[in-house]
Amino acid sequence: MTITAQALTQKLQARLNPEFVEVLDESAAHAGHAGANGTGFGTHFRVRIQSALFIGKSRVARHRLVYDALQEYIDQGLHALAIEVIEHT
C-alpha cells in the first residue's frame, strides 16, 4: 500500500481538526537514503499544521499528537516525518 499526502491529510483532519494543514511528500529528495523505498514517494513527509489542540502544549506533546494520529502509516512504512506547528496568534 502506498502512503500518500492526501491520506495523511485526511487522517490529520479527522483526528486533530486543524485550522490549517499541509502535507508534502518529500520522498523524491531522499532517494538512496535510509527508509527510501525506491519509488520516490510515500516514505518522507513534511507536515505543516495549526490546531487548537496544540494550545498550551509543549513541542514534544504537539509532535506526539501528530505521530499518534499517523501511527497506522508509520506502521506501514512512513519513515520520516518533519513537523512544523504553526502557532496561534
C-alpha positions as CSV (number, residue, x, y, z in Angstrom):
1,M,0.0,0.0,0.0
2,T,1.3,3.4,-1.0
3,I,1.2,6.2,1.6
4,T,0.0,9.5,0.2
5,A,0.0,13.1,1.3
6,Q,-3.8,13.0,0.8
7,A,-4.2,10.0,3.1
8,L,-2.1,11.7,5.8
9,T,-4.0,15.0,5.4
10,Q,-7.4,13.2,5.8
11,K,-6.2,11.4,8.9
12,L,-4.9,14.6,10.5
13,Q,-8.1,16.4,9.7
14,A,-10.2,13.7,11.3
15,R,-8.0,13.4,14.4
16,L,-6.8,16.9,15.1
17,N,-9.4,19.2,13.5
18,P,-6.7,21.6,12.3
19,E,-7.4,25.2,11.2
20,F,-4.6,24.6,8.6
21,V,-2.8,21.5,7.4
22,E,-0.5,21.0,4.6
23,V,1.3,17.7,3.9
24,L,4.2,17.5,1.4
25,D,5.7,14.3,0.1
26,E,9.4,14.9,0.1
27,S,10.4,11.3,-0.6
28,A,12.0,12.0,-4.0
29,A,14.6,14.3,-2.3
30,H,15.6,11.3,-0.1
31,A,16.2,8.7,-2.8
32,G,19.0,6.4,-1.7
33,H,18.7,7.4,1.9
34,A,17.7,5.1,4.7
35,G,14.0,4.3,4.6
36,A,13.5,5.2,1.0
37,N,11.5,2.6,-0.9
38,G,12.9,3.2,-4.4
39,T,9.7,4.7,-5.8
40,G,10.4,8.3,-4.9
41,F,7.2,8.7,-2.9
42,G,5.5,7.5,0.3
43,T,8.3,7.5,2.8
44,H,9.4,11.0,3.7
45,F,6.8,13.7,4.5
46,R,6.6,17.3,5.9
47,V,3.5,18.4,7.8
48,R,2.6,22.0,8.5
49,I,-0.3,22.2,10.9
50,Q,-2.2,24.5,13.2
51,S,-4.7,23.2,15.6
52,A,-6.4,24.4,18.8
53,L,-5.5,21.1,20.3
54,F,-1.9,22.3,20.4
55,I,-2.6,25.4,22.6
56,G,-0.8,25.2,25.9
57,K,1.1,22.0,25.0
58,S,4.9,21.6,24.7
59,R,6.6,21.0,21.4
60,V,7.0,17.3,22.3
61,A,3.3,16.9,23.2
62,R,2.3,18.6,19.9
63,H,4.5,16.3,17.9
64,R,3.2,13.3,19.9
65,L,-0.4,14.2,18.9
66,V,0.7,14.2,15.2
67,Y,2.6,10.9,15.5
68,D,-0.3,9.3,17.3
69,A,-2.7,10.4,14.6
70,L,-0.5,8.9,11.9
71,Q,0.7,5.8,13.7
72,E,-1.0,3.4,11.2
73,Y,1.1,4.9,8.4
74,I,4.3,4.8,10.5
75,D,3.5,1.1,10.9
76,Q,3.1,0.8,7.1
77,G,6.5,2.3,6.3
78,L,6.3,6.0,6.7
79,H,10.0,6.6,7.5
80,A,10.4,10.3,8.2
81,L,8.1,13.0,9.3
82,A,9.1,16.6,9.6
83,I,6.5,18.5,11.7
84,E,6.1,22.3,11.6
85,V,3.5,23.6,14.1
86,I,2.0,26.9,13.3
87,E,1.4,28.9,16.4
88,H,-2.0,30.6,17.1
89,T,-1.8,34.3,17.2
